[in-house]
Amino acid sequence: MDNENRFELKMTRRTFLAGAAAMGASVSLLGLMDVLTAEAASRLPAAAAGTLSYQACPRNCHDTCTLISKVVDGRIVSVTGDPTHPITAGTPCVKGHCYPTWVYHPDRILYPLKRTGKKGEGGWQRISWDEAYRTITDKFKLIIDTDGAEAILPYSYSGNLGIVNNYGVPFRFWNKLGASKLERAVCSDAGKPATKYTYGQVGGIDPETYAKTKLFVAWGVNHGATNVHIIKFINQARDKGAKLVEINPVRTPLASQADLHLQPRPGTDAALALGIMNVIINEGLYDKNFVDNYTFGFDKLAAKVQDYPVERVEEITGVPAGTVVEFARLYATVKPSIIRVGYGLQRNSNGGRMVRAISLLPALVGMVGVDGGGYVYINGDYWAYDWKALQRPDLLANRQVRSINMNEIGKALNGQTPETRDKPVKALFVYNSNPLAMSTNTNLIKQGLAREDLFTVVVDPFVTDTADYADILLPAATFFEYEDINSDYLGWYVRLNQPAIPPLGESKSNLEVFAELASWMGFTDRCFSESAAEVIKASLQSGSPLFAGITYETLQARHWQKLNLATPFADKKFNTPSGKIEFYSESLAKAGFDPVAEHVPPAEDAEVTPALYAKYPLQLVTPATKYFITTQFHNLPYIQEIYDGPLIFINPRDAEARGVDTGDWVHAVNDRGKVRLKVKVTEAVQPGVVMSPKAPWQKLSPGLNNINALAPDRLGDMGGVSTYHTNLVQVARA
């Protein structure tokens, strides 16, 4: 076989593990051990250090670490964190430590491939970029002529959060094409409107001020898995006497150290928040001066909380009434205080309502606009880029195109949504994502991807679960191989990403791929020939005062810059209809919700669906794990060595009832699917609740499925958000 013209690859669990074994444990560990500590990096003379360059980790992680790569003889030999950055503080997380082995992974795709054999079998033949582009654009043009451009669906999410290569250039191409729009609503889109109903904007306090607080409340967030660099700020506050409270259905590592851990049943956080406010109001512990001057509708809130006495709250949430009272008094009297709300709890059928109820608490005790106090949901609204320059919505030219919610991708590919029932998706273009592993109801997605009449393109560094179903597979460059900028969605930084090395093989950045596709489609707009530097410069010219003094040139010199942002709401001005914090919201009422707040049971629940509950009596939650970022990194040898999964955590009472113990293999099942998992018996979860971290690759998992096969594809109450955690299952010995 001519290796210059043909490349055959089949990747299964067996071939992956064989490749990992060939690479060897010592080699994979070397990728970790070679990582320089911040102290060692600071001691290296420039001449001895090789070539150093700065990157910004583009993963879906709050921290967005600034990394420093050392290159010797054209190869990255080490990656460390920037020791001068306040958040990164010298070291990445356990996943970031693995980046050299990620870049040089033996299974990385380096050339364009086309499918051989049936979809899902993973057979590939190497082709040229010209053949790949010709195949894609000929197919696109045919689909446009016969079905219209809306029959083409782009699918992307957070595999890479680069401003240029994710949020920017790809949108230019899809707007020019007139393809269907994708509603990217997996993560935080219920909590955003919920927060805006209260405060008029989304955006919390600077995490670097956490150290000033006297009480830190982590509500529905596992910092050790999702935001490890922030723990140092929490610990700085604790070293000065601050209290730590964790509110989470699961006992996280930080919860084990907390002064108080409230463990509500999944989906009941709104009732808990209303019960807390019941105590604060009825005992006169609220900040009357703040409430009188800066809030609207307190009388309505005071009336609403009477429906949630602590005894009823205990029945709903499982949190003892005495603990509710204890926390309420603590929160009302210890100041300044911070509530940080995680994104997982709003991935429920009632998620928006829960975030709305929690968001009222800081205003009730006057903890808004104060140093070291406040409310944190997501700081992504501080990204004041020039989005019109980045995405060029004008290229759509006033065409009205349909929108498809990514949480219903399985339904959409099978013609089961109103938008696709009579106008099916004929082409799917996947980049920065792996929907067959990370999305919901994955068996239905697999059924759609297997359609022979669906033309699928995947751009990725690896042959993922989704890539197995592609017709054309394009090699994606890693962020160590191109230029971009990134922003935190918890910290307040813009960071420049410099290339450390040229792209390996024939891999390309998204900027290159979409620019070249545009040329093959015959698009001549000037924006499709812009360099990364030109796109970055344009994106920073929004005129926002937040970006004052931040330019491409200053980022080149400094690598990262902090936004020009003072303490949020220090001026006590709120962009709501009343101009105040709204305990009572007419806008919320017009959207069909209780104008104050309310507890509505989850859509799968003993109360709402008793017959389903009788069949599947365990509530499944699928939070993040420190080993992956959703599906990413599961295929790295070092992660394989230390990851003891896939696991399902089950309470001793439920384990005994099913005759299983730690180390046993079980099936978790519901009407959507079946997954094989290894048992971990622990009191970290309550009776009636099981937990299995998301989201390993299917092909590398026993049973060739992952936990998202069980996840519902219904939409949440606000923002079309996902509902991974509204999920009833049964567990039985495999």
Summary of the structure (lengths in Angstrom):
residues: 734
radius of gyration: 25.3
end to end distance: 43.8
largest distance: 81.6
contacts: 2713
relative contact order: 0.15
helix: 36%
strand: 17%
